[in-house]
Amino acid sequence: MENYEIWHTLSSNDEVEYMIMTARNNFGELT
């Protein structure tokens, strides 16, 4: 649900870059 909202409301490149950065950091901790 959360992911859908995030991707559904993306508007600016800054937001996209921020999302990618946070996702990378989160996944990086898992692996």
LUMTOR-14110 format. One record per atom (N, C-alpha, C, O): residue number from 1; residue in three letters; atom name; x, y, z. Coordinates in Angstrom, 1 decimal, always signed. Each point is the difference from the previous one (the first is absolute). Layout:
N
{atom NUM; 'ALA'; 'CA'; {X; Y; Z}}
...
This chain:
31
{atom 1; 'MET'; 'N'; {+0.8; -1.2; +0.0}}
{atom 1; 'MET'; 'CA'; {-0.8; +1.2; +0.0}}
{atom 1; 'MET'; 'C'; {+0.9; +1.3; +0.0}}
{atom 1; 'MET'; 'O'; {-0.2; +0.9; -0.8}}
{atom 2; 'GLU'; 'N'; {+1.2; -0.9; +1.7}}
{atom 2; 'GLU'; 'CA'; {+0.8; +1.2; +0.1}}
{atom 2; 'GLU'; 'C'; {+0.8; +0.2; -1.3}}
{atom 2; 'GLU'; 'O'; {+0.0; +1.1; -0.5}}
{atom 3; 'ASN'; 'N'; {+0.6; -2.1; +0.0}}
{atom 3; 'ASN'; 'CA'; {+0.7; +0.1; -1.3}}
{atom 3; 'ASN'; 'C'; {-0.9; +0.6; -1.1}}
{atom 3; 'ASN'; 'O'; {+0.5; +0.8; -0.7}}
{atom 4; 'TYR'; 'N'; {-1.7; -1.3; +0.6}}
{atom 4; 'TYR'; 'CA'; {-0.9; +0.4; -1.0}}
{atom 4; 'TYR'; 'C'; {-0.2; +1.5; +0.1}}
{atom 4; 'TYR'; 'O'; {+0.0; +0.8; -1.0}}
{atom 5; 'GLU'; 'N'; {-0.3; -0.3; +2.2}}
{atom 5; 'GLU'; 'CA'; {-0.2; +1.4; +0.2}}
{atom 5; 'GLU'; 'C'; {+1.2; +0.8; -0.3}}
{atom 5; 'GLU'; 'O'; {-0.1; +1.0; -0.7}}
{atom 6; 'ILE'; 'N'; {+1.3; -1.5; +1.1}}
{atom 6; 'ILE'; 'CA'; {+1.2; +0.8; -0.3}}
{atom 6; 'ILE'; 'C'; {+0.2; +0.1; -1.5}}
{atom 6; 'ILE'; 'O'; {+0.2; +1.1; -0.5}}
{atom 7; 'TRP'; 'N'; {-0.3; -2.2; -0.3}}
{atom 7; 'TRP'; 'CA'; {+0.3; +0.1; -1.4}}
{atom 7; 'TRP'; 'C'; {-1.2; +0.7; -0.7}}
{atom 7; 'TRP'; 'O'; {+0.2; +0.6; -1.0}}
{atom 8; 'HIS'; 'N'; {-1.4; -0.7; +1.6}}
{atom 8; 'HIS'; 'CA'; {-1.1; +0.7; -0.7}}
{atom 8; 'HIS'; 'C'; {+0.0; +1.5; +0.2}}
{atom 8; 'HIS'; 'O'; {-0.6; +0.7; -0.8}}
{atom 9; 'THR'; 'N'; {+1.4; -0.2; +1.8}}
{atom 9; 'THR'; 'CA'; {-0.1; +1.4; +0.3}}
{atom 9; 'THR'; 'C'; {+1.4; +0.7; -0.4}}
{atom 9; 'THR'; 'O'; {+0.2; +1.1; +0.4}}
{atom 10; 'LEU'; 'N'; {+0.7; -1.9; -1.0}}
{atom 10; 'LEU'; 'CA'; {+1.3; +0.6; -0.4}}
{atom 10; 'LEU'; 'C'; {-0.3; +1.2; -1.0}}
{atom 10; 'LEU'; 'O'; {-0.8; -0.1; -0.9}}
{atom 11; 'SER'; 'N'; {+1.5; +1.2; +1.2}}
{atom 11; 'SER'; 'CA'; {-0.2; +1.1; -0.9}}
{atom 11; 'SER'; 'C'; {+1.3; +0.7; -0.4}}
{atom 11; 'SER'; 'O'; {+0.1; +0.4; -1.2}}
{atom 12; 'SER'; 'N'; {+0.9; -0.4; +2.0}}
{atom 12; 'SER'; 'CA'; {+1.3; +0.7; -0.3}}
{atom 12; 'SER'; 'C'; {+1.2; -1.0; -0.1}}
{atom 12; 'SER'; 'O'; {-0.1; -1.1; +0.7}}
{atom 13; 'ASN'; 'N'; {+1.1; +1.4; -1.4}}
{atom 13; 'ASN'; 'CA'; {+1.2; -0.8; -0.1}}
{atom 13; 'ASN'; 'C'; {+0.6; -0.1; +1.3}}
{atom 13; 'ASN'; 'O'; {+0.6; -1.1; +0.3}}
{atom 14; 'ASP'; 'N'; {-0.6; +2.1; +0.5}}
{atom 14; 'ASP'; 'CA'; {+0.6; +0.0; +1.3}}
{atom 14; 'ASP'; 'C'; {-0.7; -1.1; +0.9}}
{atom 14; 'ASP'; 'O'; {+0.7; -0.8; +0.7}}
{atom 15; 'GLU'; 'N'; {-2.0; +0.7; -0.8}}
{atom 15; 'GLU'; 'CA'; {-0.7; -1.1; +0.7}}
{atom 15; 'GLU'; 'C'; {+0.5; -1.3; -0.5}}
{atom 15; 'GLU'; 'O'; {+0.3; -0.9; +0.9}}
{atom 16; 'VAL'; 'N'; {-0.2; +0.7; -2.2}}
{atom 16; 'VAL'; 'CA'; {+0.4; -1.3; -0.5}}
{atom 16; 'VAL'; 'C'; {+1.4; -0.4; +0.5}}
{atom 16; 'VAL'; 'O'; {+0.3; -1.1; +0.4}}
{atom 17; 'GLU'; 'N'; {+0.6; +2.1; -0.5}}
{atom 17; 'GLU'; 'CA'; {+1.4; -0.2; +0.4}}
{atom 17; 'GLU'; 'C'; {+0.0; -0.4; +1.5}}
{atom 17; 'GLU'; 'O'; {+0.7; -0.9; +0.4}}
{atom 18; 'TYR'; 'N'; {-1.5; +1.6; +0.4}}
{atom 18; 'TYR'; 'CA'; {+0.0; -0.3; +1.4}}
{atom 18; 'TYR'; 'C'; {-0.5; -1.4; +0.3}}
{atom 18; 'TYR'; 'O'; {+0.5; -0.7; +0.8}}
{atom 19; 'MET'; 'N'; {-1.6; +0.3; -1.5}}
{atom 19; 'MET'; 'CA'; {-0.5; -1.3; +0.2}}
{atom 19; 'MET'; 'C'; {+1.0; -1.1; -0.4}}
{atom 19; 'MET'; 'O'; {+0.2; -1.0; +0.7}}
{atom 20; 'ILE'; 'N'; {+0.5; +1.2; -1.8}}
{atom 20; 'ILE'; 'CA'; {+1.0; -0.9; -0.4}}
{atom 20; 'ILE'; 'C'; {+1.1; -0.1; +1.0}}
{atom 20; 'ILE'; 'O'; {+0.5; -1.1; +0.3}}
{atom 21; 'MET'; 'N'; {-0.1; +2.2; +0.2}}
{atom 21; 'MET'; 'CA'; {+1.1; +0.0; +1.0}}
{atom 21; 'MET'; 'C'; {-0.4; -0.7; +1.2}}
{atom 21; 'MET'; 'O'; {+0.8; -0.8; +0.6}}
{atom 22; 'THR'; 'N'; {-2.0; +1.1; -0.1}}
{atom 22; 'THR'; 'CA'; {-0.4; -0.7; +1.3}}
{atom 22; 'THR'; 'C'; {-0.2; -1.5; -0.3}}
{atom 22; 'THR'; 'O'; {+0.4; -0.8; +0.9}}
{atom 23; 'ALA'; 'N'; {-1.0; +0.4; -2.0}}
{atom 23; 'ALA'; 'CA'; {-0.1; -1.4; -0.3}}
{atom 23; 'ALA'; 'C'; {+1.3; -0.7; -0.1}}
{atom 23; 'ALA'; 'O'; {+0.2; -1.1; +0.5}}
{atom 24; 'ARG'; 'N'; {+0.8; +1.8; -1.1}}
{atom 24; 'ARG'; 'CA'; {+1.3; -0.6; -0.1}}
{atom 24; 'ARG'; 'C'; {+0.6; -0.2; +1.3}}
{atom 24; 'ARG'; 'O'; {+0.6; -1.1; +0.3}}
{atom 25; 'ASN'; 'N'; {-0.8; +2.1; +0.6}}
{atom 25; 'ASN'; 'CA'; {+0.6; -0.1; +1.4}}
{atom 25; 'ASN'; 'C'; {-0.7; -1.2; +0.7}}
{atom 25; 'ASN'; 'O'; {+0.7; -0.8; +0.7}}
{atom 26; 'ASN'; 'N'; {-2.0; +0.8; -0.8}}
{atom 26; 'ASN'; 'CA'; {-0.7; -1.1; +0.7}}
{atom 26; 'ASN'; 'C'; {+0.4; -1.4; -0.5}}
{atom 26; 'ASN'; 'O'; {+0.2; -0.9; +0.8}}
{atom 27; 'PHE'; 'N'; {-0.2; +0.7; -2.1}}
{atom 27; 'PHE'; 'CA'; {+0.3; -1.3; -0.5}}
{atom 27; 'PHE'; 'C'; {+1.5; -0.3; +0.2}}
{atom 27; 'PHE'; 'O'; {+0.4; -1.1; +0.2}}
{atom 28; 'GLY'; 'N'; {+0.4; +2.1; -0.2}}
{atom 28; 'GLY'; 'CA'; {+1.5; -0.2; +0.3}}
{atom 28; 'GLY'; 'C'; {+0.2; -0.5; +1.3}}
{atom 28; 'GLY'; 'O'; {+0.9; -0.9; +0.2}}
{atom 29; 'GLU'; 'N'; {-1.7; +1.3; +0.8}}
{atom 29; 'GLU'; 'CA'; {+0.1; -0.5; +1.4}}
{atom 29; 'GLU'; 'C'; {-0.4; -1.5; +0.0}}
{atom 29; 'GLU'; 'O'; {+0.5; -0.8; +0.8}}
{atom 30; 'LEU'; 'N'; {-1.4; +0.4; -1.6}}
{atom 30; 'LEU'; 'CA'; {-0.5; -1.4; +0.0}}
{atom 30; 'LEU'; 'C'; {+1.0; -0.9; -0.5}}
{atom 30; 'LEU'; 'O'; {+0.1; -1.2; +0.5}}
{atom 31; 'THR'; 'N'; {+0.6; +1.6; -1.6}}
{atom 31; 'THR'; 'CA'; {+0.9; -1.0; -0.7}}
{atom 31; 'THR'; 'C'; {+1.4; +0.1; +0.7}}
{atom 31; 'THR'; 'O'; {+0.8; -0.8; -0.5}}
